[in-house]
Amino acid sequence: MTPRHNAMASVLQRLKDAASFKPTKRTVTLTNGDQLEFWSTPLTMAEREAATDMLGGDTPNGFALNLLVLKAADDTGRRLFQVGEIAELKNEVFDADLQAMMLAVITNPEEPKKLDMKSSQGSAKA
């Protein structure tokens, strides 16, 4: 094995080691004021591709709804929704509630807050 190959394998291993796919609890407030808790693991590129390939995945809302169906789970890891329920979710659930859940799935709760690049503290100095 060449040193370059070892270095590339080392970077791949570091990336894999840095990836934690532990489910994280997500909580959204529904339009009626109730709190809804569910679990989701961080998004992988394969899941992103699968959601894109599903029916409706070529639009932002369709893609996000597909991700919700693929990723939202209960505390035992069982999916909350099935693909066959997408039409029902679209037609019989408030859009605001779906948007809140979709955003919770797409957002990485462990991601550090982004610095405000307009503030003096967040600006990059050369």
matplotlib code that plots the C-alpha trace (Angstrom):
import matplotlib.pyplot as plt

x = [0.0, 1.4, 1.7, -0.8, -3.3, -2.7, -3.3, -6.6, -7.7, -6.8, -9.0, -11.9, -11.6, -11.4, -14.6, -16.3, -15.1, -16.5, -19.9, -22.4, -25.6, -27.2, -30.9, -31.6, -34.9, -36.7, -39.5, -41.9, -44.9, -48.0, -50.4, -52.8, -50.0, -49.2, -45.6, -44.8, -41.6, -39.9, -36.5, -34.2, -30.7, -28.4, -28.9, -26.6, -26.0, -27.6, -30.8, -30.7, -30.5, -33.3, -35.6, -34.8, -35.6, -39.0, -42.1, -42.2, -38.6, -37.8, -39.5, -38.2, -41.4, -41.7, -38.0, -38.4, -41.7, -39.9, -37.1, -39.7, -41.3, -37.9, -36.3, -39.0, -39.1, -40.5, -38.2, -37.9, -36.7, -39.9, -40.9, -43.8, -45.0, -45.1, -44.7, -48.4, -49.4, -47.8, -51.0, -52.8, -50.1, -50.3, -54.1, -55.2, -52.4, -51.8, -48.9, -47.4, -47.2, -45.6, -43.1, -42.1, -41.4, -39.6, -37.4, -36.6, -35.5, -33.3, -31.7, -28.7, -29.3, -25.6, -24.4, -22.9, -24.6, -23.3, -21.5, -23.2, -20.7, -22.0, -21.1, -17.6, -17.0, -18.0, -16.0, -13.0, -9.7, -6.8]
y = [0.0, 3.4, 6.2, 8.2, 5.4, 5.1, 8.8, 8.7, 5.6, 7.4, 10.5, 8.2, 6.4, 9.8, 10.9, 7.6, 7.8, 11.4, 10.3, 9.6, 8.1, 8.0, 9.0, 12.4, 13.5, 16.2, 18.2, 20.4, 22.5, 21.8, 24.5, 23.4, 24.0, 20.3, 19.1, 16.3, 14.3, 12.0, 10.7, 11.0, 10.1, 12.5, 12.6, 10.6, 11.2, 7.9, 9.0, 12.4, 10.6, 8.2, 11.1, 12.8, 9.7, 9.2, 10.6, 14.3, 14.5, 16.9, 19.8, 21.2, 20.4, 17.0, 16.2, 17.4, 15.4, 12.3, 12.8, 13.1, 9.8, 8.1, 9.4, 10.2, 7.4, 6.7, 6.0, 2.3, 3.2, 2.3, 4.7, 7.1, 7.2, 5.0, 6.1, 5.2, 7.9, 10.8, 11.9, 11.8, 13.9, 16.4, 16.7, 16.1, 17.7, 21.4, 22.6, 24.4, 21.2, 19.3, 22.2, 22.1, 18.4, 18.5, 21.3, 19.3, 16.3, 18.3, 20.4, 18.8, 19.6, 19.0, 21.5, 24.5, 27.8, 29.7, 32.9, 36.1, 37.1, 40.7, 41.1, 42.3, 39.1, 36.8, 38.5, 36.7, 38.5, 38.0]
z = [0.0, -0.9, 1.6, -0.3, -0.1, 3.6, 4.1, 2.1, 4.1, 7.3, 6.3, 5.4, 8.8, 10.6, 8.8, 9.7, 13.3, 13.5, 12.4, 15.2, 14.0, 17.4, 17.3, 18.7, 20.3, 18.3, 19.8, 17.9, 19.0, 17.0, 16.0, 18.8, 21.4, 22.0, 22.1, 19.7, 20.4, 17.9, 17.1, 14.1, 13.2, 11.3, 7.5, 5.2, 1.6, 0.7, 2.6, 0.8, -2.5, -1.6, -0.6, -3.9, -5.9, -4.2, -5.8, -5.2, -4.2, -7.0, -5.1, -1.8, 0.1, -1.4, -0.6, 3.0, 3.4, 2.0, 4.5, 7.3, 6.3, 6.0, 9.2, 11.9, 14.4, 17.8, 20.8, 19.8, 16.3, 14.5, 11.7, 12.5, 8.9, 5.9, 2.3, 1.6, 4.1, 2.3, 0.6, 3.9, 5.5, 2.7, 2.8, 6.4, 8.5, 9.0, 6.8, 9.7, 11.7, 8.8, 8.2, 11.8, 11.8, 8.4, 9.7, 12.8, 10.7, 8.4, 11.1, 13.0, 16.6, 17.4, 14.9, 16.6, 16.1, 13.1, 13.8, 12.5, 9.9, 10.0, 13.7, 14.7, 16.7, 13.9, 11.1, 9.7, 10.1, 7.8]

ax = plt.figure().add_subplot(projection="3d")
ax.plot(x, y, z, "-o")
ax.set_aspect("equal")
plt.show()
